[in-house]
Amino acid sequence: MLHKIKWLAGTLGVAAVTLGGPLSARSGAAGPLPVITVYKSATCGCCANWVEHVRAAGFKVVVHDTTNLAAIKQRYGVPKHLTSCHTALVDGYVIEGHVPADVIVRLLRERPELAGVAVPGMPAGSPGMDSPLPVRYAIMTFDRAGRTAVFAHR
């Protein structure tokens, strides 16, 4: 009987992890999600929509409206060809543009040695850029030396 209870507990534990149980149901990350600090223009509607997207995923968000986004991007090493309309910081990583919240959670879970991730430009259908005609886009990584690679596609 004790053997069956241990087996059942182990099976349920694996199922809970697989289905998102003790790991955050929304994110797959253990424990509460960290705060995301976002730098954006006060007049950017798609940036505000992206902020709501990451909030809905469980992140707490601190927003700083600024008129000098270029300086923020330069300070945090965002390669020019990966820039978008807003820059965010979370747990030591730079998040550039309309990166999906689940990709941010993956980044935080895997902890690769990167400076950050980016969705260059403002692709239709990316979070905050709702569109009836979404396009396929790449989520790129970048390191401190400016090297880039594809992290995911949507």
Backbone as a printed PyTorch tensor [residue, N CA C, xyz], in Angstrom:
tensor([[[  0.8280,  -1.1960,   0.0000],
         [  0.0000,   0.0000,   0.0000],
         [  0.8700,   1.2560,   0.0000]],

        [[  1.9130,   1.2880,   0.8670],
         [  2.8010,   2.4440,   0.9250],
         [  3.5020,   2.6400,  -0.4090]],

        [[  3.8800,   1.5400,  -1.0610],
         [  4.5330,   1.6140,  -2.3710],
         [  3.5920,   2.2960,  -3.3800]],

        [[  2.2890,   1.9370,  -3.3600],
         [  1.3180,   2.5390,  -4.2790],
         [  1.1490,   4.0290,  -4.0030]],

        [[  1.1670,   4.4200,  -2.7360],
         [  1.0310,   5.8360,  -2.3790],
         [  2.2330,   6.6170,  -2.8820]],

        [[  3.4400,   6.0670,  -2.6900],
         [  4.6480,   6.7390,  -3.1840],
         [  4.6180,   6.8510,  -4.7060]],

        [[  4.1870,   5.7730,  -5.3820],
         [  4.1100,   5.8060,  -6.8360],
         [  3.1120,   6.8670,  -7.2920]],

        [[  1.9490,   6.9080,  -6.6550],
         [  0.9200,   7.8780,  -7.0110],
         [  1.4120,   9.2980,  -6.7660]],

        [[  2.0760,   9.5300,  -5.6450],
         [  2.6070,  10.8650,  -5.3470],
         [  3.6400,  11.2750,  -6.3860]],

        [[  4.5060,  10.3480,  -6.7600],
         [  5.5080,  10.6500,  -7.7880],
         [  4.8690,  10.9320,  -9.1350]],

        [[  3.8840,  10.1230,  -9.4910],
         [  3.1880,  10.3180, -10.7620],
         [  2.4670,  11.6540, -10.7830]],

        [[  1.7790,  11.9810,  -9.7050],
         [  1.0810,  13.2680,  -9.6370],
         [  2.0630,  14.4260,  -9.6570]],

        [[  3.2020,  14.2550,  -9.0270],
         [  4.2230,  15.3150,  -9.0410],
         [  4.7360,  15.5770, -10.4400]],

        [[  5.0180,  14.5100, -11.1920],
         [  5.4620,  14.6630, -12.5800],
         [  4.3640,  15.3120, -13.4050]],

        [[  3.1210,  14.8740, -13.2120],
         [  2.0080,  15.4640, -13.9580],
         [  1.8440,  16.9360, -13.6120]],

        [[  1.9900,  17.2830, -12.3510],
         [  1.8420,  18.6840, -11.9490],
         [  2.9070,  19.5510, -12.5900]],

        [[  4.1430,  19.0610, -12.6090],
         [  5.2160,  19.8310, -13.2410],
         [  4.9670,  19.9210, -14.7400]],

        [[  4.5860,  18.8020, -15.3520],
         [  4.3340,  18.7880, -16.7880],
         [  3.1910,  19.7190, -17.1540]],

        [[  2.1600,  19.7470, -16.3440],
         [  0.9920,  20.5750, -16.6350],
         [  1.0810,  21.9640, -16.0350]],

        [[  2.1600,  22.2920, -15.3610],
         [  2.3340,  23.6390, -14.8390],
         [  1.8990,  23.8050, -13.4020]],

        [[  1.8090,  22.7240, -12.6130],
         [  1.3470,  22.7810, -11.2330],
         [  2.1590,  23.6740, -10.3270]],

        [[  3.1280,  23.0940,  -9.5470],
         [  3.8550,  23.9020,  -8.5910],
         [  4.7120,  24.9670,  -9.2650]],

        [[  5.0080,  24.7680, -10.5190],
         [  5.6130,  25.8500, -11.2660],
         [  4.4470,  26.7680, -11.5980]],

        [[  4.6950,  28.0330, -11.7520],
         [  3.6180,  28.9830, -11.9790],
         [  2.7280,  28.5260, -13.1320]],

        [[  1.4270,  28.4990, -12.8850],
         [  0.4800,  28.0280, -13.8910],
         [  0.5220,  28.8740, -15.1510]],

        [[  0.7650,  30.1460, -15.0030],
         [  0.7790,  31.0230, -16.1690],
         [  2.1260,  31.0250, -16.8630]],

        [[  3.1940,  30.7830, -16.1260],
         [  4.5020,  31.0500, -16.6960],
         [  5.4210,  29.8540, -16.8400]],

        [[  5.2830,  28.8620, -16.0030],
         [  6.2500,  27.7840, -16.0050],
         [  7.4780,  28.0990, -15.1730]],

        [[  7.5700,  29.2950, -14.6190],
         [  8.7080,  29.6770, -13.7890],
         [  8.3880,  29.3660, -12.3380]],

        [[  9.3890,  28.9830, -11.5890],
         [  9.1820,  28.7030, -10.1740],
         [  9.0180,  30.0120,  -9.4210]],

        [[  8.0500,  30.0640,  -8.5260],
         [  7.8620,  31.2470,  -7.6900],
         [  7.3100,  32.4360,  -8.4560]],

        [[  7.2450,  33.5800,  -7.7680],
         [  6.7020,  34.7820,  -8.4090],
         [  7.6430,  35.3020,  -9.4900]],

        [[  7.0560,  35.9150, -10.4800],
         [  7.8510,  36.4840, -11.5670],
         [  8.4770,  37.7980, -11.1120]],

        [[  9.6740,  38.1150, -11.6130],
         [ 10.3410,  39.3560, -11.2070],
         [  9.6870,  40.5840, -11.8450]],

        [[ 10.0620,  41.7320, -11.3410],
         [  9.5710,  43.0080, -11.8680],
         [ 10.2560,  43.3030, -13.1980]],

        [[  9.4850,  43.7800, -14.1550],
         [ 10.0170,  44.2500, -15.4350],
         [  9.9700,  45.7730, -15.4110]],

        [[ 11.0960,  46.4080, -15.7090],
         [ 11.1620,  47.8660, -15.8250],
         [ 11.1600,  48.2080, -17.3040]],

        [[ 10.1920,  49.0200, -17.7300],
         [ 10.0030,  49.3370, -19.1430],
         [ 10.2850,  50.8120, -19.3910]],

        [[ 11.0710,  51.0780, -20.4300],
         [ 11.3400,  52.4380, -20.8990],
         [ 10.6450,  52.5930, -22.2450]],

        [[  9.7870,  53.6200, -22.3410],
         [  9.0060,  53.8230, -23.5600],
         [  8.6470,  55.2910, -23.7180]],

        [[  8.1380,  55.6270, -24.8900],
         [  7.6060,  56.9630, -25.1320],
         [  6.2220,  57.0590, -24.4930]],

        [[  5.8950,  58.2180, -23.9480],
         [  4.5890,  58.4210, -23.3130],
         [  3.4410,  58.2740, -24.3080]],

        [[  3.7140,  58.4830, -25.5780],
         [  2.6520,  58.4720, -26.5850],
         [  2.5380,  57.1580, -27.3490]],

        [[  3.3010,  56.1560, -26.9860],
         [  3.3210,  54.8990, -27.7450],
         [  2.2190,  53.9530, -27.2670]],

        [[  1.1920,  53.7970, -28.0750],
         [  0.0800,  52.9160, -27.7250],
         [  0.4380,  51.4440, -27.7520]],

        [[  1.2550,  51.0250, -28.7190],
         [  1.6010,  49.6030, -28.7800],
         [  2.4940,  49.2120, -27.6050]],

        [[  3.3020,  50.1610, -27.1170],
         [  4.1220,  49.8860, -25.9240],
         [  3.2200,  49.6550, -24.7150]],

        [[  2.1920,  50.4900, -24.5750],
         [  1.2380,  50.3250, -23.4710],
         [  0.5240,  48.9820, -23.5900]],

        [[  0.1920,  48.5760, -24.8150],
         [ -0.4500,  47.2700, -25.0210],
         [  0.4850,  46.1290, -24.6250]],

        [[  1.7800,  46.2580, -24.9350],
         [  2.7430,  45.2240, -24.5540],
         [  2.8770,  45.1490, -23.0310]],

        [[  2.8840,  46.3060, -22.3760],
         [  2.9370,  46.3320, -20.9090],
         [  1.7530,  45.5500, -20.3430]],

        [[  0.5660,  45.7450, -20.9010],
         [ -0.6090,  45.0050, -20.4290],
         [ -0.4550,  43.5070, -20.6920]],

        [[  0.1690,  43.1450, -21.7930],
         [  0.4220,  41.7340, -22.1160],
         [  1.2950,  41.0740, -21.0430]],

        [[  2.3970,  41.7170, -20.6530],
         [  3.2720,  41.0900, -19.6580],
         [  2.6390,  41.1300, -18.2660]],

        [[  1.8410,  42.1580, -17.9850],
         [  1.1000,  42.1700, -16.7070],
         [  0.1200,  41.0080, -16.6500]],

        [[ -0.5940,  40.7810, -17.7440],
         [ -1.5670,  39.6830, -17.7900],
         [ -0.8910,  38.3260, -17.6060]],

        [[  0.3850,  38.2380, -17.9520],
         [  1.1430,  36.9930, -17.7790],
         [  1.6530,  36.8230, -16.3520]],

        [[  1.4590,  37.8340, -15.5060],
         [  1.8540,  37.7200, -14.1050],
         [  3.0420,  38.5470, -13.6790]],

        [[  3.6370,  39.2950, -14.5960],
         [  4.7590,  40.1620, -14.2320],
         [  4.2440,  41.4490, -13.5930]],

        [[  4.9860,  41.9610, -12.6250],
         [  4.7650,  43.3210, -12.1360],
         [  5.6040,  44.2150, -13.0290]],

        [[  5.0670,  45.3730, -13.4000],
         [  5.7390,  46.2340, -14.3640],
         [  5.8690,  47.6430, -13.8090]],

        [[  7.0680,  48.1980, -13.9400],
         [  7.3300,  49.6010, -13.6180],
         [  7.6280,  50.2820, -14.9470]],

        [[  6.8900,  51.3440, -15.2540],
         [  7.0320,  52.0250, -16.5390],
         [  7.6800,  53.3850, -16.3380]],

        [[  8.6750,  53.6730, -17.1820],
         [  9.3180,  54.9920, -17.2110],
         [  9.1300,  55.5640, -18.6110]],

        [[  8.3510,  56.6330, -18.7120],
         [  8.2240,  57.3260, -19.9870],
         [  9.4550,  58.1940, -20.1730]],

        [[ 10.0120,  58.1660, -21.3810],
         [ 11.2330,  58.9140, -21.6580],
         [ 11.1910,  59.4640, -23.0730]],

        [[ 11.9540,  60.4970, -23.3000],
         [ 12.0790,  61.0570, -24.6470],
         [ 13.4140,  60.6710, -25.2750]],

        [[ 14.2350,  59.9140, -24.5490],
         [ 15.5570,  59.5570, -25.0650],
         [ 15.7780,  58.0410, -25.0320]],

        [[ 14.9670,  57.3330, -25.7880],
         [ 15.0930,  55.8700, -25.8360],
         [ 16.4130,  55.4220, -26.4450]],

        [[ 16.9510,  56.2020, -27.3660],
         [ 18.2220,  55.8170, -27.9980],
         [ 19.3240,  55.6760, -26.9560]],

        [[ 19.3500,  56.5660, -25.9840],
         [ 20.3700,  56.4910, -24.9310],
         [ 20.1710,  55.2510, -24.0640]],

        [[ 18.9240,  54.8950, -23.7890],
         [ 18.6280,  53.6890, -22.9970],
         [ 19.1220,  52.4540, -23.7540]],

        [[ 18.7810,  52.3860, -25.0350],
         [ 19.1810,  51.2350, -25.8490],
         [ 20.7030,  51.1240, -25.9210]],

        [[ 21.3650,  52.2590, -26.0840],
         [ 22.8280,  52.2610, -26.1460],
         [ 23.4250,  51.8290, -24.8100]],

        [[ 22.8890,  52.3530, -23.7070],
         [ 23.4000,  52.0140, -22.3760],
         [ 23.3460,  50.5140, -22.1210]],

        [[ 22.2860,  49.8610, -22.5870],
         [ 22.1110,  48.4380, -22.3080],
         [ 22.5550,  47.5330, -23.4550]],

        [[ 23.1950,  48.1080, -24.4730],
         [ 23.8330,  47.3110, -25.5130],
         [ 22.9210,  46.6620, -26.5260]],

        [[ 21.7740,  47.2790, -26.7930],
         [ 20.8740,  46.7220, -27.8060],
         [ 21.4680,  47.0010, -29.1910]],

        [[ 21.7640,  45.9660, -29.9780],
         [ 22.2910,  46.2000, -31.3260],
         [ 21.2920,  47.0010, -32.1650]],

        [[ 21.7960,  47.9410, -32.9450],
         [ 20.9150,  48.8390, -33.7020],
         [ 19.9450,  48.0930, -34.6060]],

        [[ 20.3760,  46.9950, -35.2030],
         [ 19.4910,  46.2760, -36.1220],
         [ 18.4070,  45.4640, -35.4030]],

        [[ 18.4290,  45.4460, -34.0670],
         [ 17.4070,  44.7340, -33.2980],
         [ 16.4500,  45.6730, -32.5730]],

        [[ 16.5810,  46.9750, -32.7630],
         [ 15.7850,  47.9100, -31.9680],
         [ 14.3040,  47.8770, -32.3340]],

        [[ 13.5240,  48.3300, -31.3590],
         [ 12.0810,  48.4410, -31.4920],
         [ 11.6480,  49.7010, -30.7550]],

        [[ 10.3970,  49.7570, -30.3480],
         [  9.8580,  50.9920, -29.7770],
         [  9.9710,  51.0920, -28.2580]],

        [[ 10.3090,  50.0290, -27.5680],
         [ 10.4950,  50.1080, -26.1150],
         [ 11.5890,  49.1300, -25.6880]],

        [[ 12.1780,  49.4160, -24.5350],
         [ 13.2470,  48.5930, -23.9720],
         [ 12.8750,  48.2860, -22.5330]],

        [[ 13.0510,  47.0330, -22.1350],
         [ 12.7170,  46.6290, -20.7730],
         [ 13.8980,  45.8910, -20.1480]],

        [[ 13.9170,  45.8840, -18.8380],
         [ 14.9440,  45.1820, -18.0660],
         [ 14.2500,  44.2500, -17.0910]],

        [[ 14.7520,  43.0180, -17.0070],
         [ 14.1920,  42.0650, -16.0580],
         [ 15.2810,  41.0970, -15.6160]],

        [[ 15.5480,  41.0820, -14.3470],
         [ 16.4340,  40.0970, -13.7240],
         [ 17.7750,  39.9500, -14.4510]],

        [[ 18.3720,  41.0780, -14.8380],
         [ 19.6800,  41.0590, -15.4770],
         [ 19.6560,  40.9530, -16.9910]],

        [[ 18.4910,  40.8550, -17.5920],
         [ 18.3600,  40.7470, -19.0440],
         [ 17.6930,  41.9890, -19.6240]],

        [[ 18.0210,  42.2690, -20.8910],
         [ 17.3800,  43.3310, -21.6560],
         [ 16.3240,  42.6750, -22.5420]],

        [[ 15.1430,  43.2730, -22.5630],
         [ 14.0590,  42.8040, -23.4180],
         [ 13.7470,  43.9540, -24.3700]],

        [[ 13.9980,  43.7600, -25.6420],
         [ 13.8020,  44.8210, -26.6300],
         [ 12.5820,  44.5160, -27.4870]],

        [[ 11.6100,  45.4080, -27.4400],
         [ 10.4520,  45.2900, -28.3150],
         [  9.3870,  44.3290, -27.8320]],

        [[  8.6070,  43.8480, -28.7850],
         [  7.3780,  43.1090, -28.5170],
         [  7.6160,  41.6180, -28.2820]],

        [[  8.4760,  41.3050, -27.3380],
         [  8.8100,  39.9170, -26.9960],
         [  7.6380,  39.3020, -26.2280]],

        [[  7.1460,  38.1330, -26.6450],
         [  6.0610,  37.4780, -25.9190],
         [  6.4650,  37.1300, -24.4810]],

        [[  5.5090,  37.2400, -23.5670],
         [  5.7730,  36.9790, -22.1500],
         [  6.3020,  35.5680, -21.9160]],

        [[  5.7780,  34.5750, -22.6380],
         [  6.2570,  33.2070, -22.4180],
         [  7.7170,  33.0430, -22.8320]],

        [[  8.1730,  33.8390, -23.7800],
         [  9.5840,  33.8030, -24.1710],
         [ 10.4430,  34.4170, -23.0680]],

        [[  9.9370,  35.4680, -22.4260],
         [ 10.6600,  36.0660, -21.2950],
         [ 10.7700,  35.0490, -20.1630]],

        [[  9.6930,  34.3380, -19.9020],
         [  9.7160,  33.3030, -18.8630],
         [ 10.7250,  32.2150, -19.2260]],

        [[ 10.7530,  31.8090, -20.4840],
         [ 11.7430,  30.8060, -20.9170],
         [ 13.1600,  31.3170, -20.6850]],

        [[ 13.4080,  32.5610, -21.0480],
         [ 14.7240,  33.1720, -20.8360],
         [ 15.1050,  33.1180, -19.3580]],

        [[ 14.1740,  33.4870, -18.4910],
         [ 14.4420,  33.5030, -17.0490],
         [ 14.6270,  32.0970, -16.4880]],

        [[ 13.9390,  31.1370, -17.0640],
         [ 14.0580,  29.7500, -16.6060],
         [ 15.3830,  29.1340, -17.0620]],

        [[ 15.7590,  29.3700, -18.3200],
         [ 16.9690,  28.7570, -18.8780],
         [ 18.2470,  29.4960, -18.4960]],

        [[ 18.1580,  30.8020, -18.2420],
         [ 19.2820,  31.6380, -17.8070],
         [ 20.5110,  31.5270, -18.7230]],

        [[ 20.3500,  31.6840, -20.0410],
         [ 21.5250,  31.6300, -20.9160],
         [ 22.4330,  32.8340, -20.6860]],

        [[ 23.6880,  32.6990, -21.0660],
         [ 24.6390,  33.8030, -20.9200],
         [ 24.4560,  34.7550, -22.0920]],

        [[ 23.4800,  35.6280, -21.9600],
         [ 23.1140,  36.5930, -22.9880],
         [ 22.8870,  37.9450, -22.3450]],

        [[ 22.9230,  38.9810, -23.1670],
         [ 22.5070,  40.3010, -22.6910],
         [ 20.9920,  40.3880, -22.7060]],

        [[ 20.3730,  39.7900, -23.7290],
         [ 18.9220,  39.8590, -23.7900],
         [ 18.3310,  39.2530, -25.0390]],

        [[ 17.0320,  39.5390, -25.2130],
         [ 16.2750,  39.0770, -26.3720],
         [ 15.5550,  40.2610, -26.9880]],

        [[ 15.2450,  40.1330, -28.2790],
         [ 14.6070,  41.2390, -28.9900],
         [ 13.6740,  40.7250, -30.0710]],

        [[ 12.6140,  41.4940, -30.2910],
         [ 11.7930,  41.3620, -31.4860],
         [ 12.0180,  42.6560, -32.2550]],

        [[ 12.8500,  42.6040, -33.3030],
         [ 13.1570,  43.8230, -34.0510],
         [ 11.9160,  44.4100, -34.7250]],

        [[ 11.8750,  45.7290, -34.7780],
         [ 10.7580,  46.4080, -35.4220],
         [  9.4760,  46.2450, -34.6310]],

        [[  8.3770,  46.2050, -35.3290],
         [  7.0650,  46.1100, -34.6960],
         [  6.1890,  45.1680, -35.5280]],

        [[  6.4850,  43.8590, -35.5120],
         [  5.7620,  42.9400, -36.3920],
         [  4.2830,  42.7920, -36.0380]],

        [[  3.4600,  42.8270, -37.0600],
         [  2.0220,  42.6440, -36.8760],
         [  1.7530,  41.2800, -36.2570]],

        [[  0.9350,  41.2800, -35.2160],
         [  0.5830,  40.0450, -34.5360],
         [  1.4350,  39.7240, -33.3300]],

        [[  2.5180,  40.4710, -33.1260],
         [  3.3160,  40.2770, -31.9080],
         [  2.5660,  40.9210, -30.7410]],

        [[  2.8710,  40.5450, -29.4920],
         [  2.1500,  41.1140, -28.3530],
         [  2.2010,  42.6450, -28.3550]],

        [[  1.0280,  43.2480, -28.2940],
         [  0.9220,  44.7010, -28.3340],
         [  0.7000,  45.2380, -29.7340]],

        [[  0.9190,  44.4000, -30.7300],
         [  0.7480,  44.7850, -32.1380],
         [ -0.3470,  43.9250, -32.7700]],

        [[ -1.5090,  43.9240, -32.1220],
         [ -2.6150,  43.1030, -32.6000],
         [ -2.9290,  43.4270, -34.0580]],

        [[ -3.2100,  42.3760, -34.8180],
         [ -3.4750,  42.5570, -36.2390],
         [ -4.2930,  41.3860, -36.7610]],

        [[ -5.2420,  41.6630, -37.6540],
         [ -5.9650,  40.5530, -38.2770],
         [ -5.0780,  39.7820, -39.2620]],

        [[ -3.9390,  40.3750, -39.6310],
         [ -3.0080,  39.7370, -40.5600],
         [ -1.6260,  39.6150, -39.9240]],

        [[ -1.4770,  38.7160, -38.9390],
         [ -0.1690,  38.5880, -38.2830],
         [  0.8870,  38.0600, -39.2470]],

        [[  2.1220,  38.4400, -38.9870],
         [  3.2480,  37.9580, -39.7830],
         [  4.1330,  37.0730, -38.9120]],

        [[  4.8690,  36.1900, -39.5410],
         [  5.8450,  35.3640, -38.8190],
         [  7.0340,  36.2570, -38.4790]],

        [[  7.5520,  36.1080, -37.2670],
         [  8.6920,  36.9300, -36.8570],
         [  9.6290,  36.1170, -35.9830]],

        [[ 10.8580,  36.6040, -35.8830],
         [ 11.8860,  35.9440, -35.0770],
         [ 12.0930,  36.7000, -33.7780]],

        [[ 12.3050,  35.9480, -32.7100],
         [ 12.7540,  36.5140, -31.4410],
         [ 14.2510,  36.2280, -31.3990]],

        [[ 15.0330,  37.2780, -31.3290],
         [ 16.4840,  37.1780, -31.4330],
         [ 17.1440,  37.2990, -30.0610]],

        [[ 18.2890,  36.6490, -29.9050],
         [ 19.1260,  36.8620, -28.7250],
         [ 20.2690,  37.7770, -29.1230]],

        [[ 20.8480,  38.4310, -28.1200],
         [ 22.0840,  39.1840, -28.3580],
         [ 22.9390,  39.1070, -27.1110]],

        [[ 24.2580,  39.0890, -27.3460],
         [ 25.1810,  39.0500, -26.2160],
         [ 25.8810,  40.3970, -26.0840]],

        [[ 26.7680,  40.5070, -25.1140],
         [ 27.4430,  41.7860, -24.8420],
         [ 28.3750,  42.2080, -25.9740]],

        [[ 28.7940,  41.2520, -26.8070],
         [ 29.6530,  41.5660, -27.9500],
         [ 28.8370,  41.9360, -29.1920]],

        [[ 27.5100,  41.8680, -29.0790],
         [ 26.6520,  42.2090, -30.2040],
         [ 26.3130,  41.0460, -31.1170]],

        [[ 26.7600,  39.8360, -30.7640],
         [ 26.4210,  38.6620, -31.5730],
         [ 24.9430,  38.3280, -31.3750]],

        [[ 24.3060,  37.9000, -32.4540],
         [ 22.8800,  37.6050, -32.4020],
         [ 22.5970,  36.1950, -32.9040]],

        [[ 21.4660,  35.6620, -32.4770],
         [ 21.0020,  34.3510, -32.9390],
         [ 19.4910,  34.2970, -32.7560]],

        [[ 18.8530,  33.3910, -33.4670],
         [ 17.4100,  33.2070, -33.3220],
         [ 17.1460,  32.3850, -32.0610]],

        [[ 16.2360,  32.8630, -31.2200],
         [ 15.8330,  32.1840, -29.9890],
         [ 14.5280,  31.4220, -30.2090]],

        [[ 13.6320,  32.0040, -31.0010],
         [ 12.3280,  31.3950, -31.2730],
         [ 11.7060,  32.0910, -32.4820]],

        [[ 10.7010,  31.4400, -33.0460],
         [  9.8900,  32.0390, -34.1180],
         [  8.4330,  32.0490, -33.6770]],

        [[  7.7040,  33.0000, -34.1580],
         [  6.2440,  33.0450, -33.9440],
         [  5.5760,  33.3700, -35.2490]]])
